[in-house]
Amino acid sequence: METRRAKRACRRGTAASTGAASSSPMPQEPSELLRPLVELALSRTRARCQHLTEYSHAPLADWVCRALGDGWEVHAPTSFDDSPAAAWPGEAHAASAARALRAVLPRPLRLAAEDMLEGHCEQMAAALTRAAAELWADDDTAARAAHRAATLADEAQAVLRARLLGRSAAAATELVFGAQRRAGWRAGPELWRAAMPELCPVELCPAGLDELAHTHGFAYGAAEAAERLRAAGARAARGGGRLALPLYVIAYIFDADELPDAELGCAEDETLDETAQYSVHAVGVLLDGDARRAVLADPNGSLLRGGSMEFVAMPPRPSGRAPTTACSHFDAEQRRVTSS
């Protein structure tokens, strides 16, 4: 989920990200580069961004498409909304949502309720993926499913947001966290299988993995994740059905300012701003085997150009600029345009 302290109020949405399958081989995973990045992102430690980042879902969609293989198309969110589903509960409903969540959390987790509400992108991604699958269920032919795929991510976003805002705090909290509750408050594959057991079988989402193993194993850019997608695509195509998988994207959350070393090194409990750090962002990949279409369900919607969050480009590589907490790839490109 994007930072609580936005860099700037830029509202330009990204262009449609629709990939057609390529015959080019999948790039080999640079494990020595990606795994440490996953560990750093999971630690939520502040650090300057040293990697090239992307402000569009298009490279992610292309990577997924190449993983799935020939004949597949991948559709990403195309519209930006000031209040995506991931913005729930927002200031207006934060207190009531926290009370509702604490009421169902085991006692040891109750103090973490606010933090869970701030960092609920995986729970939201699972809920959004399920909402997209329910919408797609209305399309009973491959032709109809293929036609709807281009707008499905945006439609599901609107539907999920309306459901959340139209319910009581307790019901909305159950909609977001119910799957995790049924999974024994575990995240990762167990959460996704609890959210949609018919779409996310254990063969594709194995249990028993620790946080680092499941995040790296389903990470954008990882060879293991590409193999999981290819296997899921082949299975969906053989059976003519629909399947869903989580996909974790390493992102960097930029700050509004270039932070000094003193602020970079401050403890997490000394600041309310989740900025200037690498982060793990979750999206859902929903597959339709008949139509050979895949939809990326991102609870943030389309990436905001000039916003606070960008995805780390894959394979990971140096940005070619001085390490920074504030200057995103989009910012750097704009500066080049302005100075030329």
Secondary structure, DSSP 8 states (H G I E B T S, - for coil): ---SS-S----------EEE---S------HHHHHHHHHHHHHT-B--B-B-EESSSHHHHHHHHHHH-TT-EEE------SS-GGGTTHHHHHHHHHHHHHHHS-GGGGGGHHHHHHT-HHHHHHHHHHHHHHHHTT--SHHHHHHHHHHHHHHHHHHHHHHHHTS-HHHHHHHHHHHHHHTTT--THHHHHHH-TTTS-TTTS-S---HHHHHHHTBTT-HHHHHHHHHHHHHHHHHT-EEEEEEEEEEEE--SS---HHHHTS-GGG-S---SEEEEEEEEEEEETTTTEEEEE-TT-S--TTSSEEEE-SS--B-SS--BSS--HHHHHHHHHHH-
